[in-house]
Amino acid sequence: MAIPFVVLNDKLDRATRIRLAIISGNAFNNSARLITIEDVEHRWVFLSDTGFSHRKILELANSDGSNVSDAEFEIIMRSLNSYL
């Protein structure tokens, strides 16, 4: 049974939720700073399973969230084992 990804504050877009997951934020954060390539590399042990390049993850995470598809979002969040 799959557990859906939820966030306590539904005002957060997908890109912000991805950034929070990468920088180990939590659902109580209202925002997240833009991530760097070093942030992605720090979590690469988990993110490498996505099949995305460093640049693609950085692009998705630092976007406004409108270009993050359902599938991309789910793949990244599952790889980080995040329920944000």
Secondary structure, DSSP 8 states (H G I E B T S, - for coil): -------SSTT--HHHHHHHHHTT--TT-S------HHHHHHTHHHHGGG---HHHHHHHHTS-STT--HHHHHHHHHHTT---
